[in-house]
Amino acid sequence: RVAGQDIPVLVRGESGTGKELVARAIFQHSTRSDGPFLAVNCAALSETLLESELFGHEKGAFTGAHDRRIGKFEQCDGGTLFLDEVGDMSPAVQAKVLRLLQQQTFERVGGNTTIKTNVRIVSATNRDLEEMCEAGEFRNDLYYRLNGYAITLPALRDRGDDRVLLLQHFLAQLNRELGGDVQGIAPDAMQRLLDYDW
């Protein structure tokens, strides 16, 4: 329902629940599906690297910046940018992302040229952003900008019979990859997998 609407989406759930799969599905069913889809893990990069990754930088902007670099917001013009683990962004990067969402413009690190972009944001987190806003760790205004539509994914342990379908899918996938011919999962093994607290 939300894929065709050009609004930001916040996907919430524990690690491993498939947040990026949902983001890709939103992109594939959106009006931007002909444009690029790029993903950035906000937790995997330091503040400086994340800022450069998102906004790009000019040659000489900092030590090691030997060439101009085009950032993801610029590369993704007309497409969808997936910001994974958005709760791990530093306050400085949060402020720049907020400005971009408000005005659809930005400047590269070390640059003074204003660049216009048209990007849809799908973000994801496994953290409690409301609690982080109350603690002053995440900007309230950015939270409301990102939370245009929220999708909460249940953990595997809460998916009931979906787990049986997932196990059958992975069994078929492994059969293809390994050239196997395993016909199914023994009932006692299936029960142990269903009883496990994923």
C-alpha positions in Angstrom: 0.0 0.0 0.0 2.8 2.4 0.8 5.1 1.5 -2.1 3.3 3.7 -4.7 3.1 6.7 -2.4 6.2 8.9 -2.5 6.6 9.2 1.3 9.4 8.2 3.6 9.1 4.8 5.3 10.6 3.7 8.6 11.0 -0.1 8.9 11.4 -1.3 12.4 12.4 -4.7 13.8 15.1 -6.7 15.4 18.3 -7.6 13.5 17.7 -10.3 10.9 13.9 -9.7 10.5 14.3 -8.7 6.8 14.2 -4.9 7.0 16.3 -4.5 3.8 14.1 -7.0 2.0 11.1 -4.9 2.8 13.0 -1.7 1.7 13.8 -3.4 -1.7 10.2 -4.5 -2.1 9.0 -1.0 -1.5 11.4 0.3 -4.1 10.5 -2.4 -6.7 6.8 -1.6 -6.4 7.3 2.2 -6.4 7.1 4.8 -9.1 10.9 5.1 -8.7 11.6 1.5 -9.6 13.4 2.6 -12.8 15.8 4.7 -10.7 18.7 3.6 -8.5 18.3 1.8 -5.1 21.3 2.3 -2.8 21.8 1.1 0.7 24.0 2.7 3.4 24.6 1.1 6.8 24.8 4.0 9.2 26.2 1.9 12.0 29.1 0.6 10.0 30.8 4.0 9.3 32.3 6.6 11.5 30.7 10.1 11.5 33.2 11.5 8.9 33.0 8.5 6.6 29.1 8.4 6.8 28.9 12.1 6.0 31.2 11.6 3.0 29.3 8.5 1.9 26.0 10.3 2.0 26.9 13.8 0.8 30.2 13.2 -1.1 33.2 15.4 -0.7 35.4 17.8 -2.7 39.1 17.1 -3.4 41.1 18.2 -0.3 38.1 18.5 2.0 40.0 16.4 4.6 43.2 14.3 4.9 43.0 11.5 2.3 40.4 13.3 0.1 42.5 13.1 -3.1 39.6 13.3 -5.5 36.1 14.5 -5.6 33.6 11.9 -4.4 29.9 11.8 -5.4 27.8 10.8 -2.4 24.8 8.5 -2.3 22.2 11.3 -2.2 23.6 12.6 -5.5 24.0 9.1 -7.0 20.5 8.2 -6.0 18.7 11.2 -7.6 15.3 9.9 -8.9 15.6 6.7 -6.9 15.4 5.3 -3.3 18.1 5.5 -0.6 17.9 2.9 2.2 19.4 4.2 5.4 20.0 1.1 7.6 20.5 1.4 11.3 19.5 5.1 11.1 19.4 5.3 14.9 23.2 5.1 14.9 23.7 8.4 13.0 25.7 11.1 14.9 23.9 14.4 15.7 25.9 16.3 13.0 24.9 13.9 10.3 21.3 13.9 11.6 21.2 17.7 11.1 22.4 17.5 7.5 20.0 14.7 6.6 17.1 16.7 8.1 18.1 19.7 6.0 18.2 17.5 2.9 14.8 16.1 3.6 13.3 19.5 4.1 14.9 21.2 1.1 16.0 18.4 -1.2 19.4 20.2 -1.4 22.8 19.7 0.1 26.5 20.5 -0.3 29.4 18.1 -0.5 31.8 18.0 2.4 34.3 20.8 1.8 32.1 22.3 -1.0 30.0 25.4 -1.3 27.9 24.5 -4.4 24.3 23.7 -3.6 23.2 20.4 -5.2 19.6 19.5 -5.8 18.4 16.0 -5.5 15.1 14.1 -5.5 15.5 11.0 -3.3 12.9 8.8 -1.5 14.2 7.7 1.9 13.4 4.3 3.4 15.1 3.9 6.7 15.4 1.1 9.2 16.3 0.6 12.8 16.3 -2.0 15.6 16.5 0.8 18.2 13.7 2.6 20.1 13.8 6.0 18.3 11.1 7.5 20.5 13.1 6.7 23.6 16.2 8.1 21.9 14.3 11.3 21.1 13.3 11.7 24.8 16.9 11.1 25.8 18.1 13.7 23.3 20.1 11.1 21.3 18.0 11.5 18.2 16.4 14.5 16.7 12.6 14.7 17.1 12.2 16.6 13.8 14.2 14.1 11.9 12.3 11.2 13.5 9.0 12.7 12.3 10.4 13.3 8.8 11.6 9.7 8.5 8.5 8.2 10.1 6.1 9.1 7.3 4.8 5.5 7.4 6.0 2.9 9.8 6.3 -0.9 9.2 7.1 -3.1 12.2 8.5 -6.5 11.4 7.9 -9.3 13.9 10.9 -11.4 15.1 11.1 -14.9 13.7 9.9 -16.4 17.1 6.7 -14.4 16.6 6.0 -15.5 13.0 4.0 -18.7 13.8 3.5 -21.0 10.8 5.6 -18.6 8.6 8.6 -20.4 10.1 7.5 -23.6 8.4 7.3 -21.9 5.0 10.7 -20.3 5.6 12.3 -23.6 6.5 10.8 -25.2 3.4 12.2 -22.3 1.3 15.7 -22.6 2.7 15.6 -26.4 2.3 14.7 -26.0 -1.4 17.4 -23.3 -1.8 20.0 -25.6 -0.2 19.0 -28.5 -2.4 19.5 -26.3 -5.5 22.8 -24.9 -4.2 24.3 -28.2 -3.0 22.7 -30.5 -5.6 20.9 -32.3 -2.8 17.6 -34.1 -2.8 16.4 -33.8 0.8 12.7 -34.3 0.7 11.7 -32.7 4.0 12.4 -32.1 7.6 11.7 -34.8 10.1 8.7 -34.0 12.4 10.8 -34.0 15.6 13.4 -31.8 14.0 10.7 -29.4 12.7 9.2 -29.3 16.2 12.6 -28.4 17.7 13.1 -25.6 15.2 9.6 -24.3 16.0 10.2 -24.5 19.7 13.5 -22.6 19.5 13.4 -19.1 20.8 14.8 -17.3 17.8 
